[in-house]
Amino acid sequence: MDSGFLRKLINSVTGRRGKPGGLEKLTDEELLKIYVESGQEGAFEELVGRYADKVYRLALRMVRDPEKAEDVFQETFTALATKSHTFRGKSKFSSWLYRITLNMAYMQLRNVKKLRSTVSIDEYAPYDENGTLMGKIMHKDWSRMPDRVIYSKEALSVINKIVNELPESHRIVFHLRDVEGMTNKETADVLDISVPAVKSRLHRTRLYLRDKLSDYFYERER
């Protein structure tokens, strides 16, 4: 996220400048309380600094357009500045903020022709009734390939393309769990679904990604 854009955002929603020290030691919830009770810009700015990149990445994963992602980013933190008093602490601050981001992204998508996924991952069933992992059997093992190949610019671009082709419900679960490192419970809170639903979508998505990446690396090394 461009620092100039970030500063412009902070100034636009607070109308002030300056940041007192010591705020970096406070929790998200403590910072939000300070902002709600005193309107201290520094507390707000600290929260923006902590979550700017994460909010932008989530927005981009949703709308798949950098310019629209910036719009979602600004709308999210504008909403935070004006609706911070509605936070009730029933979930973590981060979960609450991500829900705002998703809502803003959905609003953005309503204004454009939504890019619908044509990919079906129904065949990648996560587990059978005995708890055994199901799905396609992988015949092409690329786990021993060197990191320079797996993490090359081309490979990462392919991974991103595959993820963006996923159905929205699975794409967002994958992003929150495997990109942002949220727990199953936190992801369930953000999306307002059950933990088993998170696990099911995540396992199915991982199987799908593993299969498609196996195809890519197999063809690459032939």
N, C-alpha and C positions, 0 to 999 in steps of 0.2 A: 504494500500500500504506500503510495507516494506521500511523503511527509508534508508537502505543501497542501495537498488535498486534505490531509488529516487536520492540519492546523486551521484551514478554512472551515472545516466542519465544526470543530470545537468552538471557534469564534462565532459561527453563525447561530449555534444553538444556545450559547451562554451569553454572548455579547460582551464578554470580559476576557482579560488576559491575566497571566500569572499563575504560578503554582507553588504553594508553600511546601516545605520539606516534611519528611516523616510519614507521608501518606502511603508510601510503598510498603510499609510494614503492616498496614491494616488489611483485614479481610474484605472481600467484595461487599459483603453485607454491611460491614461497618462503614465503608466508603459511601454506599448508597444511603445509609441512614444520615450521615453528615450532610450529603447533598440535599436530601429531602427536608431536613430540619433547618439548615442554614443557607442552602443555595450556594455552597462553596464550590467555585468552579474547579479548584484543584482536585477535589474528590471526583468530580465528573471526568476531568481530564485523565486522571489515573485509571479509571475504569475503561475509558476509551483506549488508552495505551495498552492495557492488558488484553483487550478483546478485539481490537481493530482488525488484525490479520485474520483471526478466526471467523469473525462475522463476515468479512469480505470473502473468504474462501467458501464459506457455506452459501453465501448469496450467489457466488459464481457457479457453484455446483448446481444450484437450483435453476438459475436463469440462463446459464451457459453463454453469457455475453458480458464482456468486461464493462461496457458502458452502463448496461442495465444493472450490473452488480454494484457499481458505484452508487446508482440511484437507491438501490435497496439498502446499501450501507448507510447512506445519509439519512434515509427515512427511518432506519432502525434506531440510530442514535438520537435523532430528533424526537422519536417516540420515547426513548429512554429519558430524555431531558424533561419532557412534558408529562409523562405518565409514571415516573419513578415512584410516586406515592401509592400506586396501585399494587406494588410488590408486597405480598403478605408472608413471605418466608416459608410457604408450604413446600417449596422445592429450592434447589440451589439457585443462586443468582444467575449462574451461567445457563442453566436449563431455561430459566425464565427469559433471558435475553435471546437465546436461540429460538425460542418459540415466537418472539417478536420478529426476529429475522425471517423465519419461515412464513409468517403471516404477511409480511411486507413483500416477500418474494412471490407469494401466491397472488397478491394484488397486482404486482407487476406483470405476471404472466396472463392475467385476465385481460390486460390491455393490448396484448399482442397475440399473434397466432401461436398457440402453444406447440412446442416441439414434442410430439408424442413418440414414445419408444415403440419400435416395431419388434423389439427383442422379447422372446419368451423364454423364461427360465423355469417354467413349471416342471420340466423333466428333471430338474436338479433337486430332487426331494432330499431334505436334510437328514432325517433319521427314519428308520422303520419302527415298528411297534416294540422291537427288542432293544432299541437304542443303538443300533448299528448304523454307521454312516453309509448313506446311500448316494446314488448319483452315478455319473459316468466313470468308468474305469480308465485311469490315465496310463497310456502306454508310452508316452513320450516324457521321460524324466529330464527336467532341466535344472534340478536343484543343485547339481554339481557344476553348473556353468559359472565362470568367474564373475565377480561383482561388476567388473568394468563393462561386461556385456549386459547383465541384468539391469544395472542402474545407468545405462547409457542414455543420452538425451533422446535417442530414437525409441528405445524401449519404454522410457517413462512417458513419452508422447503416446505410444500405443496403449499403455495402461490407462492413461487419462481418457483416451478415446473410447476404450471399452467400458470404462466406468460411466461415462456420459451417455452411453447408449442403453444403459440399464433402465428398467422401469423406475419411475420416480420414487416409489415406496421403498425399493431396495437400494437405490442410489444414495438416498439420504441416510439410511441406516448404516451403510458401508462408510460413508463420509464421517458420520459422528463417531462410530466405533473405531474404525481402522485408521482414519486420518487424524481426527481430533483426540482420539484416545479416551473417549468417554466410556463409562461402564454400561452394562446392559440396562441397569436400573435408571441411570441418568438419561440414556437414549430413549427409554420407554416414557419417561416423564416429559421429555421434549415433544415427542410425537403423540403422546396420549394414547399409547397402545400398551399391551401387556409385555412383560419380559419374555415369555415364550414366543411371542410374535417377533420380537427383536431377534432372538436366537435363530428362529426359523429363517427369517429373511437374510440374516447375516451368513449363515452356513450355506444357504442356497446361492447367495451372491459369490461367496468365496469359491465354491465349486465351479461356478460359471467362469469366474475370472481365471481360475487355475487352468481350466480346459482351453479357453481362448488364448491364454499366454503360452500354453504348451504348443498350440498350433503355430503361434508366431515364432517361438524360438526354434521349433523343429524345422520350419521352412527356412529360417535364417541360416541354420547350420548345414543345410543340405548342399 
